[in-house]
Amino acid sequence: MIFFTSDTHFASEDTLIRENRPFKNSNKFDKYVLVLWNKQTKKEDTIYHLGDFLNYNSKDEKSWVKTLSYVKKLKANVILIIGNNEQRVIDKHFKGNFEQFREFCIGLGFKDVKIDDEIVINGNKFYLNHYPRNHKNEYINLFGHTHRTTGLWKPYGLNVGCDLNHFFLYSQDEILRILELKNKWWDNDVDNLEM
């Protein structure tokens, strides 16, 4: 089974406040999410995390390695699509070298790290990327970055941010179910298209 999520911003107190996450502190959030995901997945499953696994700014200067190491606590295989926070780590600690960052993360336990990816599920072509603005025609775009501000649905795809799904992973079956709703109802609703 394949699962999707984005924008966990593990170890970030600021994100708890900004996103109104109902947790006393980031440690409680982090533990809750890791346990939740391990209940949802099996060892042979894959989680595509579409960016901002971690938070990186001046407050996070020393915690980024520890935060990326959370991958060891997950039983499923994790493929990380880089977001803006991972890009900050690449620029600051790897001199902009994506391949060095990728190898570092694989050494920590990630199955792979990519800038973006394309996959096919039940004949549906998906483009996986952190930024909604980088969508591709002829694909169903799965993205993150905007947290809740843009909602789940866009004519070109779906936002898989963890805040939109009560921190649960989106399974491939759930994505296909939502896609049916998108195709049947949301893409044809004149009121939706005026947004």
Secondary structure as the mmCIF struct_conf table of DSSP 4:
data_model
#
loop_
_struct_conf.conf_type_id
_struct_conf.id
_struct_conf.beg_label_comp_id
_struct_conf.beg_label_asym_id
_struct_conf.beg_label_seq_id
_struct_conf.end_label_comp_id
_struct_conf.end_label_asym_id
_struct_conf.end_label_seq_id
STRN STRN1 ILE A 2 THR A 5
STRN STRN2 SER A 6 SER A 6
STRN STRN3 PHE A 10 PHE A 10
TURN_TY1_P TURN_TY1_P1 ALA A 11 ALA A 11
HELX_RH_AL_P HELX_RH_AL_P1 GLU A 13 ARG A 18
TURN_TY1_P TURN_TY1_P2 GLU A 19 ASN A 20
BEND BEND1 PRO A 22 PRO A 22
BEND BEND2 LYS A 24 ASN A 25
HELX_RH_AL_P HELX_RH_AL_P2 SER A 26 GLN A 40
TURN_TY1_P TURN_TY1_P3 LYS A 43 GLU A 44
STRN STRN4 THR A 46 HIS A 49
BEND BEND3 GLY A 51 GLY A 51
BEND BEND4 PHE A 53 PHE A 53
STRN STRN5 LEU A 54 LEU A 54
BEND BEND5 ASN A 57 ASN A 57
HELX_RH_3T_P HELX_RH_3T_P1 SER A 58 ASP A 60
TURN_TY1_P TURN_TY1_P4 GLU A 61 SER A 63
HELX_RH_AL_P HELX_RH_AL_P3 TRP A 64 LEU A 68
HELX_RH_3T_P HELX_RH_3T_P2 SER A 69 LYS A 73
BEND BEND6 LYS A 75 ALA A 76
STRN STRN6 ASN A 77 ILE A 81
HELX_LH_PP_P HELX_LH_PP_P1 ILE A 82 ILE A 82
HELX_RH_AL_P HELX_RH_AL_P4 ASN A 84 HIS A 93
BEND BEND7 PHE A 94 PHE A 94
TURN_TY1_P TURN_TY1_P5 LYS A 95 GLY A 96
HELX_RH_AL_P HELX_RH_AL_P5 PHE A 98 LEU A 108
TURN_TY1_P TURN_TY1_P6 GLY A 109 GLY A 109
BEND BEND8 LYS A 111 LYS A 111
STRN STRN7 ASP A 112 LYS A 114
BEND BEND9 ILE A 115 ILE A 115
STRN STRN8 ASP A 117 ILE A 121
TURN_TY1_P TURN_TY1_P7 ASN A 122 GLY A 123
STRN STRN9 ASN A 124 LEU A 128
BEND BEND10 HIS A 130 HIS A 130
HELX_RH_3T_P HELX_RH_3T_P3 PRO A 132 ASN A 134
TURN_TY1_P TURN_TY1_P8 ASN A 137 GLU A 138
BEND BEND11 TYR A 139 TYR A 139
STRN STRN10 ILE A 140 PHE A 143
BEND BEND12 HIS A 145 THR A 146
TURN_TY1_P TURN_TY1_P9 HIS A 147 THR A 150
BEND BEND13 LEU A 152 LEU A 152
STRN STRN11 TRP A 153 LYS A 154
TURN_TY1_P TURN_TY1_P10 PRO A 155 TYR A 156
STRN STRN12 GLY A 157 ASN A 159
STRN STRN13 GLY A 161 GLY A 161
HELX_RH_3T_P HELX_RH_3T_P4 CYS A 162 ASN A 165
TURN_TY1_P TURN_TY1_P11 HIS A 166 PHE A 167
HELX_LH_PP_P HELX_LH_PP_P2 PHE A 168 LEU A 169
STRN STRN14 TYR A 170 SER A 171
HELX_RH_AL_P HELX_RH_AL_P6 GLN A 172 LYS A 184
TURN_TY1_P TURN_TY1_P12 TRP A 185 TRP A 185
HELX_RH_3T_P HELX_RH_3T_P5 TRP A 186 ASN A 188
HELX_RH_AL_P HELX_RH_AL_P7 VAL A 190 LEU A 193
TURN_TY1_P TURN_TY1_P13 GLU A 194 GLU A 194
#
